[in-house]
Amino acid sequence: MTSRWWIYQRERFPILAHGPLVAAFSLSAVSYSALLRDAHNLSFGGSVLAFVTAFIFFAQLRIADEFKDREEDARYRPYRPVPRGLVKLRELAWIGVGGGLIQLGGALLVKPALVPLLLVTWIYLALMSVEFFAPRWLKARPITYLWTHMLIMPLIDFYATACDWVVRGGELPGNLFWFLLVSFFNGIVLEIGRKLRAPVDEEAGVETYSAMWGRTTALRAWLGAMALCALCALMAARAIDFVLPAIVVLAALLAVAAALGGRFLRASASGAGRRLELMSGVWTLAMYLVAGVVPLSVRFLA
């Protein structure tokens, strides 16, 4: 029993890979909120709640994908855990519900005022799970599909920030908008980055951006999302007086991403897109560290 769930997480939701990203995601959110409030420390309970709730949200997103993609997986990707019978959708559904109970219990324990914000995110996740009742319409419009699904990222991040400002009994901080936009574009960077492949790696029935738009256009979209994310990150950094360090980090990351993109266009070997997927993760991790964790640490030590 334990073995098959370990295999499932390794293939579909690797905890060791997702854990640091979710930790940076959630800690950055509460840190940025604290910085906007001109605070020097965080609520321990709020910070733990932000991490646990965000981690469960991302697990629930994976579970929702298993349900949404069950027919395509059975037809084109029989090697995945659900179609090959390793785990059942019913079991995953119970895990998702159990995670929701943990999220709700945590909110009630730490600050009941968080519950309405949790419900809003749940509702949007539920709508995503049924493709907003327009699956064919969305599938025919990949850009609309992309941005409507990535809106879940700032919603989760907004809840994570609330684990600071609501828990502390404060008002909604100003300038939080830029941070939420960073989260939105980070989601797009990750989504496009994991679906960029060399021609030899394209699979029948698997919709990648490199297949839909061509490698050059897909790469431009990926770099464009990074550029927009960087712009929003600078605006967010400006609100907390951390612009210069942000410029240095962002410029270095953009230069590396552009270099990797050039290699991707010239590559023909299998696995060429893997570097861009990895870079997307590095970008996201660095972005969240620079946006909240590092500047709050600097302020604490000053």
Secondary structure, DSSP 8 states (H G I E B T S, - for coil): -HHHHHHHHHHHS-HHHHHHHHHHHHHHHHHHHHHHTT-SS--HHHHHHHHHHHHHHHHHHHHHHHHHTHHHHHHH-TTSTTTTTSS-HHHHHHHHHHHHHHHHHHHHHH-GGGHHHHHHHHHHHHHHHTGGG-HHHHHT-HHHHHHHHHTHHHHHHHHHHHHHHTTTT----TTHHHHHHHHHHHHHHHHHHTT---GGG--TT---HHHHH-HHHHHHHHHHHHHHHHHHHHHHHHHTT-HHHHHHHHHHHHHHHHHHHHHHHH--STTTTHHHHHHHHHHHHHHHIIIIIHHHHHHHH-
